[in-house]
Amino acid sequence: MKGTQQATDWYRHPAYYEAIFGTDTTKEFDFLEAMHARHGNGGRRWLEPACGAGRLIEEGARRGLTMFGYDLSDEMLAFARARLTPTLRRRVTLTEGDMATFFNPELEGRFDVAFNLVSTFRYLDSDEAACAHLRNTRRLLAPDGRYFLGFHLTDYARSDEETERWKGEIDGAAVDCFTWEGPPDRKRRRAPMTNRLRVRGPDVNLDINTEWNFRTWSSAEARSLFSRTGFRVLARNDFDYRPDQLAASDRLDSIFVLAPSEP
Ligand SMILES: C[S@@+](CC[C@H](N)C(=O)[O-])C[C@H]1O[C@@H](n2cnc3c(N)ncnc32)[C@H](O)[C@@H]1O
């Protein structure tokens, strides 16, 4: 085989993204359903901002829910559409949209649940964009709807680097995923991120190196944001995905259960 191919945007390669992040889908959806039973209205119209390659959208449709997802990436949306059987497709709407601006007056008040789990919220790189996203999502929710919003809070005292590694497999190819987060810059409210996906198989030899900055949110910054955008925090769980386990105060991985506090 020829030398290693290089690419720079993991979201242009949804199959490899899913090989790594698709493995927890059942557990995550079990958690969402249990949290909805505990905190929500039991309704069956669910919204996923930044739905990506559609693993959770598909899972929800399989469980009989009516799912609506939007994302910025054409490649991710195409993958999401292609994975649905005709029966599932009848329960799913997918469209292009930006978390910073997405709103549709025809959908106002229509969703029982919105969810956004894996730190995607941190792509919103300004206070203005984060506020707009939360205000618009609140208007899309029914008055008793809930937003399950999962992301890592930032400890500004951290000066070391954080790394995580996962391994996956697809069509006989090994996928190795390495994520690095640099120390936060408190003034600029940013932390540098790098993701390196290495795909090695009989027909593929590809390195995908993606770099971006994530917005930082301390616990106080996040709670102030929620109250400024008309949300109350009902609970904070963590990425163990256990409905009966609230996040310990020293844990930064957080799933906030948000309830509209005003129309
Ligand atoms: C980590 S993936 C998560 C996908 C999906 N929610 C999941 O759990 O598998 C992040 C997704 O966010 C999308 N994204 C990033 N910034 C966005 C924005 N401003 N608006 C909409 N989608 C965005 C990317 O295209 C990508 O599909």
The ligand as an SDF file (V2000), in Angstrom:
LIG
                    3D

 27 29  0  0  0  0  0  0  0  0999 V2000
  -18.6090   15.1200   18.9750 C   0  0  0  0  0  0  0  0  0  0  0  0
  -19.7260   15.1350   17.6140 S   0  0  0  0  0  0  0  0  0  0  0  0
  -21.2070   14.6380   18.4270 C   0  0  0  0  0  0  0  0  0  0  0  0
  -22.2190   14.0480   17.5060 C   0  0  0  0  0  0  0  0  0  0  0  0
  -23.4240   13.4400   18.1980 C   0  0  0  0  0  0  0  0  0  0  0  0
  -24.0940   14.3900   19.0580 N   0  0  0  0  0  0  0  0  0  0  0  0
  -23.0160   12.2050   19.0010 C   0  0  0  0  0  0  0  0  0  0  0  0
  -23.2020   12.2140   20.2250 O   0  0  0  0  0  0  0  0  0  0  0  0
  -22.5350   11.2820   18.3910 O   0  0  0  0  0  0  0  0  0  0  0  0
  -19.8900   16.8400   17.3660 C   0  0  0  0  0  0  0  0  0  0  0  0
  -20.8070   17.2530   16.1980 C   0  0  0  0  0  0  0  0  0  0  0  0
  -21.0550   18.6480   16.3500 O   0  0  0  0  0  0  0  0  0  0  0  0
  -21.1480   19.2160   15.0710 C   0  0  0  0  0  0  0  0  0  0  0  0
  -21.0000   20.6570   15.2710 N   0  0  0  0  0  0  0  0  0  0  0  0
  -19.9000   21.3460   15.6950 C   0  0  0  0  0  0  0  0  0  0  0  0
  -20.2000   22.6530   15.8220 N   0  0  0  0  0  0  0  0  0  0  0  0
  -21.5060   22.7870   15.4840 C   0  0  0  0  0  0  0  0  0  0  0  0
  -22.4010   23.8780   15.4300 C   0  0  0  0  0  0  0  0  0  0  0  0
  -22.0010   25.1280   15.7310 N   0  0  0  0  0  0  0  0  0  0  0  0
  -23.6800   23.6510   15.0430 N   0  0  0  0  0  0  0  0  0  0  0  0
  -24.0960   22.4090   14.7130 C   0  0  0  0  0  0  0  0  0  0  0  0
  -23.2880   21.3300   14.7350 N   0  0  0  0  0  0  0  0  0  0  0  0
  -22.0130   21.5130   15.1230 C   0  0  0  0  0  0  0  0  0  0  0  0
  -20.0800   18.5150   14.2690 C   0  0  0  0  0  0  0  0  0  0  0  0
  -20.3330   18.6170   12.8800 O   0  0  0  0  0  0  0  0  0  0  0  0
  -20.2310   17.0840   14.8050 C   0  0  0  0  0  0  0  0  0  0  0  0
  -21.1080   16.3410   14.0140 O   0  0  0  0  0  0  0  0  0  0  0  0
  1  2  1  0
  2  3  1  0
  2 10  1  0
  3  4  1  0
  4  5  1  0
  5  6  1  0
  5  7  1  0
  7  8  2  0
  7  9  1  0
 10 11  1  0
 11 12  1  0
 11 26  1  0
 12 13  1  0
 13 14  1  0
 13 24  1  0
 14 15  1  0
 14 23  1  0
 15 16  2  0
 16 17  1  0
 17 18  1  0
 17 23  2  0
 18 19  1  0
 18 20  2  0
 20 21  1  0
 21 22  2  0
 22 23  1  0
 24 25  1  0
 24 26  1  0
 26 27  1  0
M  CHG  2   2   1   9  -1
M  END
$$$$
